[in-house]
Amino acid sequence: MPHLFSPLTIKDITLRNRIGVSPMCQYSAEDGMPNDWHYVHLGSRAVGGAGLVIVEATAVEPRGRISPEDLGIYTDKHIEPFKRITSFLKEHGAVPGIQLAHAGRKASTYSPWKEKEQSTAGVPNDQGGWDVVGPSEIPFSEGYKEPKELSIDEIKEIQENFRLATIRAREAGFEWMEFHGAHGYLAHSFYSPISNKRTDEYGGSFENRIRFFLETVRIMRKEWPENLPFTVRISSTDWVDDGWTIEDSIELAKRLKEEGVDLVDCSSGGNLPKAPIPVGAGYQNLFAEKIREQAGIPTAAVGLITQAMQADEIIRNEKADLVLLARELLRDPYWPLRAAETVHQKGALDIPVQYERGW
Ligand SMILES: Cc1cc2nc3c(=O)[nH]c(=O)nc-3n(C[C@H](O)[C@H](O)[C@H](O)COP(=O)(O)O)c2cc1C
């Protein structure tokens, strides 16, 4: 029976345990460049014992950043500073992952702490913002910019930028790829009927709405080494009757498996400003469980997993193959080291020699 501290092997990569750092925007970059903040933030979580550290949503083109302070990997200049981070993560036993993203109609917004002082979510173009794009001309919410509907040629250009970013991510030393297909960003806005009202081959039917996702994954998978894990994050449901559903996600996961996707990270929501989300302990776990069972693909569970026993139970009962933690790991980068003691696996994780006297 696997448990929280069992290694997980996917392709040629083995995670030392089933704990991953969920991608978390730090809103701390200039022109997409990682800096010392990212190095220390991500590095600490590798030292703390996570098996996998996934770098925040990293834009494949400047227009695809959520805020002007997001990370990006849209030029070759970005490769070197990421390499510094991946080397450190590997040195400390964590597998370095990256989430490649395009924010679509939810781009050009203020970082959370700047938004508090503003009257709109969207950053005006004369203050460092930019025009945003999406499947249709439907803004996410009041205060957000109205997206320009992408032409077919423009869709292809974005897919080419995903391809180039995938090559750069590999050159930067990443060993785990996550395509960001969740939270109302570009890929999700294509597959959800709420934001996609197109009448061409990228809109309308289920087949057409998932086309952007599948094509982009196919393009990226070709550039990503076969022996390294290629994963995706999806929003498993929009949480409304006329939106994307868990049944849609199961079908999508089956298609993704055929495209060579190795694991589905099962998040939810983000495409509607006021969805009735029943937030609570492990509220998205059921999606990871259903997709794993019904699409026959490994999954990651995420969302209000905060307790060691809770995380261990998910793995032991084979509800998911991996747990991803976000906010709990902001509070405590050493959570995995503490969790090992709680779940009766003391000794499963090496304490960094520099810290041994503290444990
Ligand atoms: C500060 C912060 C930044 C986040 N940035 C991202 C991101 O870049 N990409 C993403 O897919 N999710 C992002 N999320 C969502 C988390 O990855 C995670 O799915 C969510 O917080 C639920 O997990 P938790 O309850 O353990 O925090 C972010 C969450 C937080 C708190």
The ligand as a MOL file (V3000), in Angstrom:
LIG
                    3D

  0  0  0     0  0            999 V3000
M  V30 BEGIN CTAB
M  V30 COUNTS 31 33 0 0 0
M  V30 BEGIN ATOM
M  V30 1 C -0.5100 32.9060 -3.5440 0
M  V30 2 C -1.1350 31.9050 -4.4630 0
M  V30 3 C -0.7620 31.8850 -5.7930 0
M  V30 4 C -1.3040 30.9200 -6.6740 0
M  V30 5 N -0.8410 30.8460 -7.9520 0
M  V30 6 C -1.2220 29.8170 -8.7480 0
M  V30 7 C -0.5910 29.5860 -9.9820 0
M  V30 8 O 0.3720 30.2520 -10.3730 0
M  V30 9 N -1.0560 28.5640 -10.7430 0
M  V30 10 C -2.0790 27.7440 -10.3150 0
M  V30 11 O -2.4680 26.8360 -11.0410 0
M  V30 12 N -2.6490 27.9230 -9.1160 0
M  V30 13 C -2.2300 28.9190 -8.3220 0
M  V30 14 N -2.7490 29.0310 -7.0570 0
M  V30 15 C -3.6710 27.9890 -6.5750 0
M  V30 16 C -2.8990 26.9260 -5.7900 0
M  V30 17 O -1.9310 26.2900 -6.6070 0
M  V30 18 C -3.8410 25.8680 -5.1990 0
M  V30 19 O -4.4470 25.1700 -6.2420 0
M  V30 20 C -4.9150 26.4870 -4.2950 0
M  V30 21 O -4.3750 27.4920 -3.4680 0
M  V30 22 C -5.5870 25.4230 -3.4270 0
M  V30 23 O -4.6320 24.7560 -2.6360 0
M  V30 24 P -4.3980 25.1130 -1.0600 0
M  V30 25 O -5.7490 24.9810 -0.3910 0
M  V30 26 O -3.4080 24.0860 -0.5980 0
M  V30 27 O -3.8870 26.5160 -0.9620 0
M  V30 28 C -2.2580 29.9960 -6.1860 0
M  V30 29 C -2.6500 30.0580 -4.8530 0
M  V30 30 C -2.0930 30.9730 -3.9850 0
M  V30 31 C -2.4990 30.9670 -2.5380 0
M  V30 END ATOM
M  V30 BEGIN BOND
M  V30 1 1 1 2
M  V30 2 1 2 3
M  V30 3 2 2 30
M  V30 4 2 3 4
M  V30 5 1 4 5
M  V30 6 1 4 28
M  V30 7 2 5 6
M  V30 8 1 6 7
M  V30 9 1 6 13
M  V30 10 2 7 8
M  V30 11 1 7 9
M  V30 12 1 9 10
M  V30 13 2 10 11
M  V30 14 1 10 12
M  V30 15 2 12 13
M  V30 16 1 13 14
M  V30 17 1 14 15
M  V30 18 1 14 28
M  V30 19 1 15 16
M  V30 20 1 16 17
M  V30 21 1 16 18
M  V30 22 1 18 19
M  V30 23 1 18 20
M  V30 24 1 20 21
M  V30 25 1 20 22
M  V30 26 1 22 23
M  V30 27 1 23 24
M  V30 28 2 24 25
M  V30 29 1 24 26
M  V30 30 1 24 27
M  V30 31 2 28 29
M  V30 32 1 29 30
M  V30 33 1 30 31
M  V30 END BOND
M  V30 END CTAB
M  END
